[in-house]
Amino acid sequence: MMLLNFKRTVTCVAVTLLVLAFTSVGLSQEPQIENVTTVSDATVPEKDPKPALVAINVEPMQVDPVVSRDAVTSKFETESIVSKKSVDRLNEPSLLKKQDSSDDSGWHFAVAPYLFAAGISGTVGARGRTLDLDANFDNVAANLDLGLMGAFEVRKGRFVSLNDMIWVKLSSEKDTPGPLYSTAKLGVNLFIFDPEVGYRFINSRKGSVDVLAGVRVWSVETNLNVTTGALPGFDVSQRKTWAAPVVGVRGVANITQKFFLAGKFDIGGAGIGADLTTQLYGAAGYSFTKHFALLGGYRWLQVDYDDDEGFLFDTQMNGIMIGAKFSW
């Protein structure tokens, strides 16, 4: 009986040990199965929708970070090079000269033929004989026998050279000059050459101002023919040439891009060459092109000269002046 009970006890213990053994094995295998499942779920895209969404959003754009960065860098480098070339182009001396006319150091030339329809009045004399001259502006066509006028200008930077030339032949006749003589005829052959040099103190788009100095050369021939009246008549002629220093100022004001005003004043002599010589000129002009303009204005020119040989030329010329200017 005791042996039977011992066998039952051993059997129960053995069964209990087997149950504990299987239970232990089952508990040790469950974590492994969960780990395998977790790894499988993480590595297989089909079971996780989020990576698929990322793949769908990214794949159509086909963005390569390295290529995009290089492309952006290349774009900025190209824009920098273009900007630098533009700045260098703007800083070129030729463009700066065009933008600032005051720094223009090139050569400029201008030719201006004109007509000085002037009357002449005053007192002229030859070899001690004198006559009053009054060829009014109203009678210019009748008194002017020949006329040739023109100006030539050269400028380099701010340095200016002007050359003005007048050559006219005038004649006047009076039937009753006075009780002493019956008739009187007066002829004047006049040549004036006026070279000047100067400096342009103001040079801008609004205009310019030049200060000038030079010499005015006069060459005058007078012919006096007087018929007998109460006194016997005479026929004398004489030529004289002299030069008088002059100083003056000339200016141009650009009212618009086409319309401009011009003026000039000078004075000289002071006993050197002539007792006095003065000139005043004002005109308005219109520029049809960069190289061609028309001008019209008024000019007054005066001189007072005499010498010990009986030559006298104390006159003033005034009248309308019209002309054209060709520049390049």
C-alpha positions as CSV (number, residue, x, y, z in Angstrom):
1,M,0.0,0.0,0.0
2,M,2.8,2.3,0.9
3,L,4.6,1.4,-2.4
4,L,1.5,2.3,-4.3
5,N,1.2,5.7,-2.7
6,F,4.9,6.3,-3.4
7,K,4.4,5.6,-7.1
8,R,1.4,7.9,-7.2
9,T,3.5,10.6,-5.6
10,V,6.4,10.2,-8.0
11,T,3.9,10.2,-10.9
12,C,2.4,13.5,-9.7
13,V,5.7,15.1,-9.3
14,A,6.8,14.1,-12.8
15,V,3.6,15.4,-14.3
16,T,4.0,18.6,-12.4
17,L,7.6,19.0,-13.6
18,L,6.6,18.3,-17.3
19,V,3.9,20.9,-17.1
20,L,6.3,23.4,-15.6
21,A,8.8,22.6,-18.3
22,F,6.4,23.1,-21.2
23,T,5.1,26.3,-19.6
24,S,8.7,27.6,-19.3
25,V,9.3,26.8,-23.0
26,G,6.1,28.5,-24.1
27,L,6.9,31.7,-22.2
28,S,10.4,31.8,-23.6
29,Q,9.2,31.5,-27.2
30,E,6.5,34.2,-27.1
31,P,8.8,37.2,-27.1
32,Q,10.8,35.8,-30.0
33,I,7.6,35.5,-32.0
34,E,6.7,39.1,-31.2
35,N,10.1,40.3,-32.2
36,V,10.0,38.5,-35.5
37,T,6.6,39.9,-36.2
38,T,7.8,43.5,-35.4
39,V,10.8,43.2,-37.6
40,S,8.7,41.8,-40.4
41,D,6.2,44.6,-40.1
42,A,8.9,47.3,-40.1
43,T,10.8,45.9,-43.1
44,V,7.9,45.1,-45.4
45,P,6.5,48.4,-46.9
46,E,3.2,46.8,-47.9
47,K,2.1,46.6,-44.2
48,D,2.9,50.2,-43.4
49,P,1.1,52.9,-45.6
50,K,3.2,55.9,-44.5
51,P,6.4,54.9,-46.3
52,A,4.4,54.3,-49.4
53,L,2.9,57.8,-49.2
54,V,6.4,59.3,-48.9
55,A,7.6,57.3,-51.9
56,I,4.6,58.4,-53.9
57,N,5.2,62.1,-53.1
58,V,8.9,62.1,-53.6
59,E,9.2,59.9,-56.6
60,P,7.4,62.1,-59.3
61,M,9.6,65.2,-58.3
62,Q,12.8,63.2,-58.8
63,V,14.7,65.7,-56.7
64,D,18.4,65.1,-56.4
65,P,19.7,67.2,-53.5
66,V,23.2,67.3,-54.9
67,V,22.2,68.3,-58.4
68,S,19.7,71.0,-57.2
69,R,22.4,72.5,-55.0
70,D,24.8,72.6,-57.9
71,A,22.2,74.1,-60.2
72,V,21.3,76.8,-57.7
73,T,25.0,77.6,-57.1
74,S,25.7,77.8,-60.9
75,K,22.7,80.1,-61.4
76,F,23.9,82.5,-58.7
77,E,27.4,82.4,-60.1
78,T,26.1,83.2,-63.6
79,E,24.0,86.1,-62.3
80,S,27.0,87.5,-60.3
81,I,29.2,87.3,-63.4
82,V,26.5,89.1,-65.5
83,S,26.1,91.8,-62.8
84,K,29.8,92.3,-62.6
85,K,30.1,92.7,-66.4
86,S,27.2,95.2,-66.4
87,V,28.9,97.2,-63.7
88,D,32.2,97.1,-65.5
89,R,30.5,98.1,-68.7
90,L,28.9,101.1,-67.0
91,N,32.3,102.1,-65.5
92,E,34.0,102.2,-68.9
93,P,35.5,105.6,-69.6
94,S,33.7,106.0,-73.0
95,L,30.3,105.6,-71.3
96,L,31.2,108.0,-68.5
97,K,32.3,110.6,-71.1
98,K,28.9,110.3,-72.8
99,Q,27.0,110.7,-69.6
100,D,29.0,113.7,-68.5
101,S,29.5,116.2,-71.2
102,S,31.9,118.3,-69.1
103,D,34.5,115.5,-69.4
104,D,34.3,115.4,-73.2
105,S,37.9,115.6,-74.4
106,G,37.3,114.8,-78.1
107,W,37.7,117.1,-81.1
108,H,34.7,119.1,-82.2
109,F,34.4,121.3,-85.4
110,A,31.8,123.7,-86.6
111,V,31.4,125.8,-89.7
112,A,28.8,128.6,-89.9
113,P,28.3,130.6,-93.1
114,Y,26.1,133.6,-92.4
115,L,24.8,136.9,-93.9
116,F,25.3,140.1,-91.9
117,A,22.7,142.5,-93.4
118,A,24.2,145.6,-91.7
119,G,23.8,149.2,-92.1
120,I,26.9,151.4,-91.5
121,S,27.0,154.9,-90.1
122,G,29.7,157.2,-88.7
123,T,32.6,159.3,-90.0
124,V,35.2,158.2,-92.5
125,G,38.2,160.0,-93.8
126,A,41.2,159.6,-96.1
127,R,44.2,161.8,-96.4
128,G,42.7,164.4,-94.2
129,R,39.4,164.5,-96.0
130,T,36.3,163.3,-94.1
131,L,32.7,162.5,-94.9
132,D,29.7,161.4,-92.8
133,L,28.5,158.0,-93.7
134,D,24.9,156.9,-93.2
135,A,24.1,153.7,-95.0
136,N,21.0,152.8,-93.0
137,F,19.8,149.3,-92.4
138,D,16.8,150.0,-94.5
139,N,19.0,150.5,-97.5
140,V,21.3,147.5,-97.1
141,A,20.4,146.0,-100.4
142,A,21.2,149.2,-102.2
143,N,24.4,149.9,-100.3
144,L,25.9,146.3,-100.2
145,D,27.9,145.5,-103.3
146,L,29.5,142.3,-102.1
147,G,29.5,140.3,-98.9
148,L,31.1,137.2,-97.6
149,M,30.9,136.1,-94.0
150,G,31.6,132.9,-92.0
151,A,32.8,131.5,-88.8
152,F,34.9,128.4,-88.0
153,E,35.2,126.8,-84.5
154,V,37.4,124.1,-83.1
155,R,37.1,122.7,-79.6
156,K,39.0,120.0,-77.8
157,G,37.7,119.3,-74.3
158,R,37.3,122.7,-72.7
159,F,39.7,124.6,-74.9
160,V,38.0,126.6,-77.7
161,S,39.3,128.4,-80.8
162,L,37.1,130.8,-82.8
163,N,37.7,132.4,-86.2
164,D,35.2,135.0,-87.5
165,M,35.6,136.6,-90.9
166,I,33.7,139.5,-92.6
167,W,34.4,140.9,-96.1
168,V,32.0,143.5,-97.5
169,K,32.0,146.2,-100.1
170,L,29.7,149.1,-99.4
171,S,28.9,152.2,-101.5
172,S,26.8,155.2,-100.9
173,E,25.9,158.2,-103.0
174,K,24.2,161.5,-102.3
175,D,23.2,164.2,-104.7
176,T,23.1,167.0,-102.2
177,P,25.5,166.3,-99.4
178,G,25.5,170.0,-98.5
179,P,26.1,173.5,-99.8
180,L,29.8,173.1,-100.1
181,Y,29.7,170.2,-102.6
182,S,27.4,169.1,-105.4
183,T,27.5,165.3,-105.1
184,A,29.4,162.8,-103.0
185,K,30.2,159.2,-103.5
186,L,31.7,157.0,-100.8
187,G,33.0,153.5,-101.2
188,V,34.2,151.2,-98.3
189,N,36.0,147.9,-98.8
190,L,36.1,146.3,-95.4
191,F,37.8,143.1,-94.2
192,I,37.6,141.9,-90.6
193,F,39.3,138.8,-89.2
194,D,38.7,137.9,-85.6
195,P,40.7,134.9,-84.2
196,E,40.1,134.1,-80.6
197,V,41.0,131.3,-78.1
198,G,39.3,130.6,-74.9
199,Y,38.3,128.2,-72.1
200,R,34.9,126.7,-71.5
201,F,34.1,127.3,-67.8
202,I,30.6,125.8,-68.0
203,N,29.7,122.8,-70.2
204,S,26.5,120.9,-69.4
205,R,23.3,119.8,-71.1
206,K,21.7,123.1,-70.2
207,G,24.4,125.2,-72.0
208,S,27.9,126.5,-72.0
209,V,29.9,129.6,-71.2
210,D,33.3,130.4,-72.8
211,V,35.7,133.1,-71.8
212,L,37.6,134.4,-74.8
213,A,40.6,136.5,-75.7
214,G,42.0,137.3,-79.1
215,V,42.7,140.0,-81.6
216,R,40.5,141.8,-84.2
217,V,42.2,142.6,-87.4
218,W,40.7,145.4,-89.6
219,S,41.7,146.2,-93.1
220,V,39.8,149.1,-94.5
221,E,39.9,151.0,-97.8
222,T,37.9,154.2,-98.2
223,N,37.2,156.0,-101.5
224,L,35.9,159.6,-101.3
225,N,34.7,161.3,-104.5
226,V,33.2,164.7,-104.2
227,T,32.2,166.9,-107.1
228,T,32.7,170.7,-107.1
229,G,30.2,172.9,-105.4
230,A,31.0,176.1,-103.4
231,L,34.4,174.4,-102.8
232,P,36.5,172.4,-105.3
233,G,35.8,168.7,-105.3
234,F,38.3,165.9,-104.5
235,D,38.8,162.3,-105.1
236,V,41.0,160.5,-102.6
237,S,41.4,156.9,-101.4
238,Q,43.4,155.3,-98.6
239,R,43.8,151.8,-97.0
240,K,44.8,151.0,-93.5
241,T,45.3,147.8,-91.6
242,W,45.4,147.5,-87.8
243,A,44.8,145.0,-85.0
244,A,43.2,145.5,-81.6
245,P,43.2,143.0,-78.7
246,V,39.8,142.0,-77.5
247,V,38.4,140.0,-74.5
248,G,34.9,138.7,-74.2
249,V,32.5,136.1,-73.2
250,R,30.2,133.8,-75.2
251,G,27.3,131.7,-74.0
252,V,24.7,129.2,-75.2
253,A,21.5,128.3,-73.3
254,N,19.6,125.2,-74.4
255,I,15.9,126.0,-73.8
256,T,14.8,122.6,-75.1
257,Q,16.5,119.7,-76.9
258,K,16.1,121.6,-80.2
259,F,15.7,125.3,-79.4
260,F,18.6,127.4,-78.0
261,L,19.8,130.9,-77.4
262,A,23.3,132.2,-78.1
263,G,25.1,135.5,-77.3
264,K,28.5,137.1,-77.4
265,F,30.0,140.3,-76.1
266,D,33.6,141.5,-76.4
267,I,35.5,144.8,-76.0
268,G,39.0,145.8,-76.8
269,G,41.4,148.4,-78.2
270,A,42.0,150.9,-75.4
271,G,44.6,152.7,-77.5
272,I,46.3,149.5,-78.8
273,G,45.5,149.3,-82.5
274,A,42.3,151.1,-82.1
275,D,40.9,153.6,-79.6
276,L,37.9,151.3,-79.0
277,T,36.2,148.3,-80.6
278,T,33.1,146.6,-79.3
279,Q,30.8,143.8,-80.4
280,L,27.4,142.6,-79.1
281,Y,25.5,139.7,-80.6
282,G,22.4,137.8,-79.8
283,A,20.6,135.0,-81.7
284,A,18.1,132.2,-81.4
285,G,18.6,128.9,-83.1
286,Y,16.9,125.6,-83.9
287,S,18.8,122.3,-84.2
288,F,17.2,120.1,-86.9
289,T,19.8,117.3,-86.3
290,K,22.8,116.8,-84.2
291,H,25.0,118.2,-87.0
292,F,22.8,121.0,-88.4
293,A,21.1,124.1,-87.0
294,L,19.7,127.4,-88.3
295,L,20.3,130.7,-86.4
296,G,19.0,134.2,-86.7
297,G,19.7,137.3,-84.6
298,Y,21.0,140.8,-84.3
299,R,24.7,142.1,-84.3
300,W,26.3,145.4,-83.4
301,L,29.9,146.0,-84.2
302,Q,31.7,149.3,-83.5
303,V,35.3,150.6,-84.0
304,D,37.0,154.0,-83.6
305,Y,40.4,154.3,-85.3
306,D,42.4,157.3,-86.6
307,D,46.1,158.0,-87.3
308,D,48.5,160.8,-88.0
309,E,48.2,160.4,-91.8
310,G,44.7,161.7,-92.0
311,F,42.9,158.3,-92.0
312,L,39.7,158.0,-90.0
313,F,37.3,155.2,-89.5
314,D,34.8,155.9,-86.7
315,T,31.8,153.7,-87.5
316,Q,29.3,151.3,-86.2
317,M,27.7,148.4,-88.1
318,N,24.4,146.9,-87.0
319,G,21.7,144.7,-88.5
320,I,20.2,141.3,-88.8
321,M,22.4,138.2,-89.1
322,I,21.1,134.9,-90.3
323,G,23.1,131.7,-91.0
324,A,23.5,128.0,-90.7
325,K,25.8,125.9,-88.5
326,F,27.3,122.6,-89.5
327,S,29.0,120.7,-86.7
328,W,30.8,117.3,-86.4
